[in-house]
Amino acid sequence: MQPTRKTPTVIEIRKGQAPAPLVRDEFGIRFRASFVDPAFRAEDASIARLEAVAWAAYIEGRKAPFTQEAGKGYADPAYQLSVEWLATRQRILDAQLHWAKPESPSRVLLICGSARNDGTCPGEMSKSFRLVDIARKTLEQAYMVVDVLDLSLLTSDYGRHIYPCKGCVSTAMPLCHWPCSCYPNHALNQTNDWMAEIYERWAAAHAVLIVTPVYWYQSPSPLKLMIDRLVCADGGNADPTATSGKNAGKAKALEMAGWDYPQHLAGRAYGLIVHGDVAGVEGSRRALSDWLDWMGFIDAGVQARLDRLIGYYQPYAASHEALDKDEAVQEESRNVARAVAKAVTDLRVGRLQAVQPGLTRPRPK
């Protein structure tokens, strides 16, 4: 059922929080902070020239230096859209088309939510990664194609970023574009945004299995960054020309006229493995379950939602040994993967949909 269209309402846009732009000297200090290594001193003149170019991009607000007309299918075909955004959008559409083909292999996105790996300061792999490996082998035995997304690469890869969500959705849902158009922002040096690739990987998956530790009763920051940036998948606007880019007034008018909050990734299955050493596992697992339920994902059953303490109140230094000894949690992790694999199989042949009530959401937000 389509929402009833309402008379557009003009809503006041509140201003006054944003700071003034950087002055030239402060900009220079921040720009040159990337070149403090003495090895760069031979190129100081070149760095100064690059700084001048970067300053011009910043002060002129050149967020998207490469654009083209949106073309057919958009509300404003003449609107200049970012070439980078269009490329990301096309990859998502291609992935979605492949996902929908009955003959395509069943694909599971297996996510390691830990920030820790042995390629940087911790000097040791995470227990989450070991549990991911257990789940991967089990899924492959069930003939699933497994795509491992290791979010710890944010901490160890050069120039890899997931930038924070800017909260466009709270201004108005149509201002939050699918996929996110806030990044890259070349004027602010907010580039190499990993989400441009991650969106495609979510769209290609028939199921998602997240393996994560608990950090201070919460999801680790790399996982939370990805979660926040997926808000555009739940209600996001696939046509940035309808809001002339980031025009808050147009977005508010669109939402007030009646917005259907499309769930772009709904219909996929999910499983969860959440582990900790003292507390917080149940709350974190529930929060992740609630989030995925809200986005229209289908849980793979009680066996696919696991929260466990590993090495309860034991020293951190011996935590891997604690996992070695905990054969039960290893088998429980295999069961999560088995449950996800079965759910994917049932989902794709229509058995799982048959037991899901086809109800209309009276309040789709």
N, C-alpha and C positions, 0 to 999 in steps of 0.2 A: 504494500500500500504506500503510495507516494504521500509525503507530508503536504498538508494544506499550505499553499502560498499565502503569505501575509503582505500587508501594505508595508513597503520599506520604511524603516524607522531611522531617523538621524540621531545618533548617540554621540555624546561629547567624548572626544579623545583626550585623555589626561596626559599632560606633559609636565616636565620639570625635573626628571631624574637624571637624564643623560649629562655627563660632564662635558666641559668645553673641549674642543680638539686639542691635541698636543701642540705645544709651541715647537718651533723648529729645533731648538737646542735639545729639548727633551726627546724629540723624535730621533735625533742623531745618536743620543746616548743609547737608546733602546736598539736601534738598528746595528750599531757597532758592537753591541754585546755579543753578537754571534761570531765576532772576529777578534777575540782577545788573545788567541793563541799567537805567540811571537812569530810563528811561521807565516802569518798573514802580513807582517810588517812590510815585506817587499812589495806588497800590492796595495798599500794604503791609498795611493792615488786612484787606482781602479775602484777600490771600495768607496771612496768619496764620490766618484761619478755614479756608481750604483745607488748610493744613498740619495743622491739628488733625484734620480729617476723614481725611487721608491717614495720619496717625499711628495713628488708631484702626483703619483697614483693615490697616495693617502689623502692629500688635501683636496684633490678633485673627486674623490670617492669612486675610483674606477674599480668597482667590485667585479664586474664581468667584462674583461677587455675584448672578448670574442663573442659576438651575438649574431643572430640571423632571424629573419621573419618566422613567426610561429607556423604559419601556413594553415592548410585546411584542417578542420577538426577542432580548432581552438576558437574561443569566443571572440578574440580579436586577432585575426590571421596576420595582421600587419605588425603586431607587437614584437619587439626585438627580445627574443629569449636567449639566455646563455647557451652557447654551443655545448658547454660541458654538462649543463643540466639536461639538455635534449639527448645527449649521448647516454647518460645514466638512465633516463626515462625509457629510451629504446631498449636498452639491455634488460630492464625490468619487464617490459612488455614481451620481449622474446622469451625470457625465462618463464613467464606466466603461461605463454602459449605452449611451451614444451611441457610444463608441469601438467597442463590440462589434457595432454594426449594420453589416451588409455594405454598405448603401446610403449610409452616412455618408461625407463626403469625407475623403480621406487627409490627416492632419494631422501636421506636424512641429514640434516644440518646438525652436527655434533659440536657443541660449543664448550670450550674450556674458559670458565669465567674468572680464573685466578689471575692475579697480576704478577705472579712469580714464575720465573724460570731460571735455569742455570746459565743463561747467556749474559746475565748482568749481576747486579749487586748481591742477590741472595746466594748465588753460587751453587744452587741445588734446584732440581726440578720440583714442581708442585705435586702434591698428592692428587689434586684435581686432574692433572695431566695423566697420571697413572690410571685413574678411574676412567678417564676418557679412552685410554688405550684398551681397557677391559671392555668397555661398551662398544668400541669400534670393531674389535674382533668378533664380538657376539652379533652385531648388526650385519657384518659381512658374511658370517655363517648363515644368516637368514636371507642372503642374496639382496641386501640393501646396498645401494651406492652411498658411501659415506663421505661427506664433506666436512673435514675437521677445521673449525674456526677457533684458533688459539688466540684469545684476546690478550694474553701476556705479551704478545709481540709489540703492543703499545709501549711497553717499558724497555724493550731491548732493540727495536728496529730503528734505524736512522730515519728521521723525518716522517714517521708514521703517526697519524693523529686520528682521534675521534673527538671532534670539537663538541662543546656542551650545547644542549638545546637552548635556544633563546626565548622559548615560551611564547612564540607567535600565536599558538592556539588559544591562549588566555586573552589575547586581544580580540580574536574571532577565529572560529575554526577554519573558514576558507582562506585565512592568511597563512595557514600551515599547509605547505604544498607537498604533494606526493609525486616524486621523492622530494626530500628537503631541498629548498633552494637557498637557504641561508649561507651555505658553503658550496664551493670555495668562495672566499672573499679576498680577491687579490689586493685590494686597497689596504686591507688590514693584515696582510701576510698570513691569512688563514687558509692554507693550501694543503695538499696531500691528505684530504679528508677520506679516511678509510670507508666511511659509510657509503660512499658512491659505489663501492664494490659489495659491501655487506648487504645492502638492500636487494641486489640481484640474487645473492645467495639465499636469502630468506624466501624470495619469490620462487626460486627453483625447487625448494624443498617440499616434500610431502609431509614431513614431520620435523620437529625440532626437539633435540634433547640437550638440556643445559646441565652441565656439571660445574658446581661452584662451591667454594668455601664460604664461610661467614667471616666478615671483617667488622668487628664492633657492632654486632647484631644486624648488619646490613649486607647487601651485595657489594662485592669489590668495585672500586671506582671504574675500571674498564667495562665491566658488565653493566653498571648503572648508566654510564655514558651511552652505551649502545641502546639500552632500554629507552632512555629519554628521547633519543633521536628516532626511535620507531613510533613515536606518537603520531607522525604523519601517516602511518599505515592504518590508523584507526580514526577515520573521519576526515583525512586530509584531502586537499583540493588538487586534483590532477591537472588543472588548467590555470597556471599562474597568470595568464592573460586576463582572466575574469576579474582579477584584483589589480590589474596593471602592475604586476610585480608585488611590491609590499605596500600597497595603498591601504592603510588601516580603515579609512572611512568606507571604501568600497567593500572590504571584507566584512565589516560590521553590518552593512546594509544587506549583503548576501545572506548572512546567517539569520538575521532578523526576518528576512523574507521567507525563510524556511530552508533548512539545510538537512540533507539526509544522512550525513555522517557515514560515508561508505567505509566498509571494513575491507581493505584491499588485500589482506592476507588471510582472511577467515577461511575455515574449512580444512586447515592442516591439523595434524595430531601433535601432541607434545608429551614429553616426559621430563622428570627433574631428579637430579641427584644433588642434595645439599649436605655438606659435611662441615663439622666444626670440632672443637676440642673441649669446650666448656659449656657454652650456652648459645642460644640464638638460632639454632637450626630450624626449629618448627616455625617460628615467626617469619624467617627468611623464605622458607619453602612455601608457606601460605601466601606471602606477598607475591612471589613469582607465579604461583598457580592462579591467583586472582587476576594478575596482569594478563596472563595468556588467555584465561577464560574471557576476560573483558574484550580482548581483540578478536574473539570468535574462533579461537583454537579449540580443539577437542582433546580432552585428556584421555590418555591411553589406559585409564583404569587405576585402581588403588595400588597395584604392583609397580606402576610407573611413576609414583611420587614418593621418593625416598628422602628421609632426613635422618642422619646418624651422627653420633659423636665418635670420633676416632682418637684413641689415646686420651681418654677422659682425665683431665688434670695431671697428665704426665708431662715431662719436660718437652719443649718444642724440639730440642735436638734429636729426640728419639722418635719423632712422629712418623717417619717412614717405616721404622721398625714396627711401630704399633700397627700400621696398615698391613705390613707383611703378615703379622700374626692374626689379623682380623679377617679370617677367611669367610666369615659370614657376610660381612659388608661387601666383600668382593663378589660373592654369589648374588647378593641382593642387587648389586649394580648390574650384573648380567641379566637378572630378572627384569630390571627396568628396560634394558635394551630389548629383551625378548618381547615385553609387553608393547613397546613402541613399534617393533617390527610387525607384530600381529595386528595392531591397530591400523597401521598403514595398509596392510594387505586387505583388511576388512573394509577400510574406508574407500579404497580404490575400486572395489567390486560392488559397493553399495550396501554391504551388510551393516556397516556402522551408521551410515546415514539413516537406515531404516528404523533404528531405535532412537534417533534424535528427533524430538518434536519440531515440526516446521512452524514455529511461532513467529509472529511479527512483534518486534520490539516497540511498545508504545512510547518509550522514551529512549531513543537510540543513542544519545550522547554517551 
